[in-house]
Amino acid sequence: MTFVRAVLAGCAFAAALRPTSLHDPRRTWAVAGFAIPALVLDAVDGLVARSTGTSHPQGARLDMETDAAVLLGLTVVLARTLTPNALVIGAARYVFVAGSLLRPAWAGELGPSRRRRIIAGLQGTALGVALAPPVPVPLAHTVIGTAEVLLLWSFAADITLLERRAARECAADEGTLLPADRPLPTPE
């Protein structure tokens, strides 16, 4: 399913690069017709893998990387046809990964998160809505803006978690207590 999703997204990108599309910066069904099914399949592939017993960490990693590439590609299309702000959605993960090169704490392991899963799903939904030609442009802008705010909040929550974990580990290594680790004073 991940491969089918990648092919559909590739077709959406190809439709956006057609000579007629390059000279007409509007949202088209040629792009949306491939992109929306690719985004819908993203919601299904994990469920199918788990229900058929074919889930694997490498498959999950492939799915995550495919998700990131598809989102980046579709936001590039939306940056041209709707708003450059859409790039925030596509670039967020790559900026986070680049940031982890500068802040090693960000490279820490993040366990499964319902918040992350829901907000990632909302990103795909927002892109699908924004790509659909019948959706009024002001509504598409609002949907993309709301999705961006939620995504940035989610990344900020993860960064805070990773930074706090790194600070606790550093303090533990040094044998010091952080304010949150200090016992409460006892009343006399």
C-alpha positions as CSV (number, residue, x, y, z in Angstrom):
1,M,0.0,0.0,0.0
2,T,2.9,2.4,0.7
3,F,4.2,1.8,-2.8
4,V,0.8,2.4,-4.3
5,R,0.6,5.6,-2.3
6,A,4.0,6.7,-3.5
7,V,3.0,6.0,-7.1
8,L,-0.3,8.0,-6.8
9,A,1.6,10.9,-5.2
10,G,4.2,10.7,-8.1
11,C,1.3,10.9,-10.6
12,A,0.0,14.0,-8.7
13,F,3.4,15.6,-9.0
14,A,3.6,14.7,-12.7
15,A,0.2,16.3,-13.2
16,A,1.4,19.4,-11.5
17,L,4.4,19.5,-13.8
18,R,2.5,19.2,-17.1
19,P,3.2,22.1,-19.4
20,T,-0.4,23.3,-19.2
21,S,-0.3,23.1,-15.4
22,L,3.0,25.0,-15.2
23,H,1.4,28.0,-16.9
24,D,-1.9,27.8,-15.0
25,P,-1.3,28.1,-11.2
26,R,-4.7,26.8,-10.1
27,R,-5.7,23.8,-8.2
28,T,-6.8,21.1,-10.6
29,W,-8.6,17.8,-10.5
30,A,-5.6,16.3,-12.4
31,V,-3.5,16.8,-9.3
32,A,-6.2,16.3,-6.7
33,G,-7.5,13.1,-8.3
34,F,-4.2,11.4,-7.6
35,A,-3.2,13.2,-4.4
36,I,-6.4,12.7,-2.4
37,P,-6.4,8.9,-2.9
38,A,-2.7,8.8,-1.9
39,L,-3.6,10.7,1.3
40,V,-6.6,8.5,2.1
41,L,-4.4,5.4,1.7
42,D,-2.1,6.8,4.3
43,A,-4.9,6.4,6.8
44,V,-5.4,2.8,5.8
45,D,-2.0,1.2,5.3
46,G,-1.0,1.0,9.0
47,L,-4.3,-0.6,9.9
48,V,-4.0,-3.1,7.1
49,A,-0.4,-4.0,8.1
50,R,-1.4,-4.5,11.8
51,S,-4.6,-6.4,11.0
52,T,-2.8,-8.8,8.6
53,G,0.2,-9.3,10.9
54,T,2.5,-7.8,8.4
55,S,3.6,-4.8,10.4
56,H,7.4,-4.4,10.9
57,P,9.6,-1.6,12.2
58,Q,11.2,-1.3,8.7
59,G,7.8,-1.0,7.1
60,A,6.8,1.6,9.6
61,R,10.0,3.5,8.8
62,L,9.3,3.2,5.1
63,D,5.7,4.5,5.7
64,M,7.0,7.4,7.7
65,E,9.5,8.4,5.1
66,T,7.0,8.1,2.3
67,D,4.5,10.2,4.3
68,A,7.1,12.9,4.7
69,A,8.1,12.9,1.0
70,V,4.4,12.9,-0.1
71,L,3.6,15.8,2.2
72,L,6.6,17.8,1.1
73,G,5.8,17.2,-2.6
74,L,2.1,18.2,-2.2
75,T,3.0,21.3,-0.2
76,V,5.3,22.3,-3.0
77,V,2.3,22.0,-5.3
78,L,0.1,24.0,-2.9
79,A,2.9,26.6,-2.5
80,R,2.5,27.4,-6.2
81,T,-1.2,27.0,-6.5
82,L,-2.5,28.3,-3.1
83,T,0.0,29.7,-0.6
84,P,3.7,29.5,0.0
85,N,2.8,29.0,3.7
86,A,1.8,25.4,2.9
87,L,5.6,24.6,2.8
88,V,5.6,24.7,6.6
89,I,3.7,21.4,6.6
90,G,6.0,19.7,4.1
91,A,9.3,21.0,5.6
92,A,8.6,20.6,9.3
93,R,9.9,17.1,9.7
94,Y,13.0,17.9,7.6
95,V,13.7,21.0,9.7
96,F,13.3,18.9,12.8
97,V,15.8,16.3,11.6
98,A,18.2,19.0,10.6
99,G,17.8,20.6,14.0
100,S,18.7,17.3,15.6
101,L,22.1,17.6,14.1
102,L,22.6,20.9,16.0
103,R,20.7,19.8,19.1
104,P,21.5,16.1,19.9
105,A,18.6,16.0,22.4
106,W,16.2,16.2,19.5
107,A,17.6,12.9,18.2
108,G,16.1,11.1,21.2
109,E,13.6,8.4,20.7
110,L,10.0,9.4,20.7
111,G,7.6,6.7,21.6
112,P,4.2,6.2,19.9
113,S,1.9,9.2,20.4
114,R,-1.8,9.5,19.8
115,R,-1.4,13.3,19.5
116,R,1.3,12.9,16.8
117,R,-0.8,10.3,14.9
118,I,-3.9,12.5,15.0
119,I,-2.1,15.7,13.9
120,A,-0.3,13.9,11.2
121,G,-3.6,12.6,9.9
122,L,-5.0,16.1,10.0
123,Q,-2.1,17.3,7.9
124,G,-3.0,14.9,5.1
125,T,-6.7,15.8,5.5
126,A,-5.9,19.5,5.3
127,L,-3.8,19.0,2.2
128,G,-6.6,17.0,0.5
129,V,-9.1,19.7,1.3
130,A,-6.8,22.5,0.1
131,L,-6.0,20.7,-3.1
132,A,-9.6,20.1,-4.1
133,P,-10.6,22.7,-6.7
134,P,-14.2,23.3,-5.4
135,V,-13.0,24.4,-2.0
136,P,-13.1,28.2,-1.8
137,V,-9.6,29.7,-1.6
138,P,-10.3,31.5,1.7
139,L,-11.4,28.2,3.3
140,A,-8.4,26.4,1.9
141,H,-6.1,29.1,3.4
142,T,-7.9,28.7,6.8
143,V,-7.6,24.9,6.7
144,I,-3.8,25.0,5.8
145,G,-3.2,27.7,8.5
146,T,-5.0,25.7,11.2
147,A,-3.1,22.5,10.2
148,E,0.2,24.4,10.4
149,V,-0.5,25.8,13.9
150,L,-1.4,22.3,15.1
151,L,1.7,20.8,13.5
152,L,4.0,23.5,15.0
153,W,2.4,23.0,18.4
154,S,3.0,19.2,18.2
155,F,6.6,19.7,17.2
156,A,7.1,22.2,20.1
157,A,5.6,19.6,22.5
158,D,8.0,16.9,21.3
159,I,11.0,19.3,21.4
160,T,10.1,20.3,25.0
161,L,9.8,16.6,26.0
162,L,13.2,15.8,24.4
163,E,14.9,18.8,26.0
164,R,13.5,18.0,29.4
165,R,14.5,14.4,29.1
166,A,18.1,15.4,28.1
167,A,18.3,17.8,31.0
168,R,17.2,15.2,33.5
169,E,19.7,12.7,32.1
170,C,22.5,15.3,32.2
171,A,21.6,16.2,35.8
172,A,21.5,12.5,36.8
173,D,24.9,12.0,35.3
174,E,26.2,15.0,37.3
175,G,24.4,13.8,40.5
176,T,22.3,17.0,40.8
177,L,18.6,17.4,41.3
178,L,16.5,19.5,38.9
179,P,13.8,21.7,40.5
180,A,11.1,19.2,39.5
181,D,13.1,16.4,41.1
182,R,13.6,18.0,44.4
183,P,11.4,16.7,47.3
184,L,8.8,19.0,48.6
185,P,9.6,20.7,51.9
186,T,7.9,19.1,54.9
187,P,5.9,21.3,57.2
188,E,7.4,21.8,60.6
